Amino acid sequence: MIINCQRYFYFAWRYPGDCNLTNFIGKYYTVADEEKLRIYRSLRFPIILVLLLWLIKGADMLFDLELNNYGLFPLQVKGLPGIFTSPFLHADLAHLFANSVPLLILGSFLFYFYKDIAWMILFLIYIITGLWVWVYARGGAAHIGASGVIYGLASFLFFSGFIRRETGLLVITMLVAFLYGGLIWGVFPQLFPNQPISWESHLMGLLSGFILAVYYRKLGPQRKSWDWGAEDEDDDGSWAEPQVDDHPPEQ
């Protein structure tokens, strides 16, 4: 077995009382296994979801099911089921591919860094975005695609890092801004005249992600607070003045 010396010395600094090779191997490789399991779990559902989208589109094309008729029609009773079905429907393969990659990446980020609240956040983005699109979007056409959910995920990950001010989450905020900062242009219909783009889904997803980031800021990962001890503090938390003995001991 080859031991990584850099990691061993870090282990020796982090756990000085356990600084021996046997403890290092046991703790380090246990942590490594746990990390692999966490990565696997964070990828599992996004992969299943993306595969499901491709299976639905494949079945639609193969059997000519015309599933896009079940999209979201704003302010129409027949469009209510579209609140639940529209994210699973796509106009063509290019549309589906464009949504698959960010859905996989952003979904994995959500389940890795916010694993305790990931299911709740994803479900609420899915429902809130669809409901708002049904209420506020343009009528006369079906709104389809997972872009609203993607905008919601990107918005939640971006704003949540700022709100929580946790170092690791701020890194994800910057990464989301770097990878998908261009998504912001998708909420301006003037930039896509005469194109069948549901900018309302983009906007509602963006707003839902922001609101959920604010509302659930106390749940999930939080900024670490350091306790430096209180040996030099008074009961009221203020620093005590040093005591000087003005009376030397008698000879």
Secondary structure as GFF3:
##gff-version 3
##sequence-region A 1 251
A	DSSP	alpha_helix	5	14	.	.	.	ID=ss1
A	DSSP	three_ten_helix	16	18	.	.	.	ID=ss2
A	DSSP	alpha_helix	21	63	.	.	.	ID=ss3
A	DSSP	three_ten_helix	67	70	.	.	.	ID=ss4
A	DSSP	three_ten_helix	77	79	.	.	.	ID=ss5
A	DSSP	alpha_helix	82	85	.	.	.	ID=ss6
A	DSSP	three_ten_helix	86	88	.	.	.	ID=ss7
A	DSSP	alpha_helix	93	113	.	.	.	ID=ss8
A	DSSP	alpha_helix	118	136	.	.	.	ID=ss9
A	DSSP	alpha_helix	147	164	.	.	.	ID=ss10
A	DSSP	alpha_helix	167	180	.	.	.	ID=ss11
A	DSSP	three_ten_helix	181	187	.	.	.	ID=ss12
A	DSSP	three_ten_helix	189	191	.	.	.	ID=ss13
A	DSSP	alpha_helix	199	215	.	.	.	ID=ss14
###
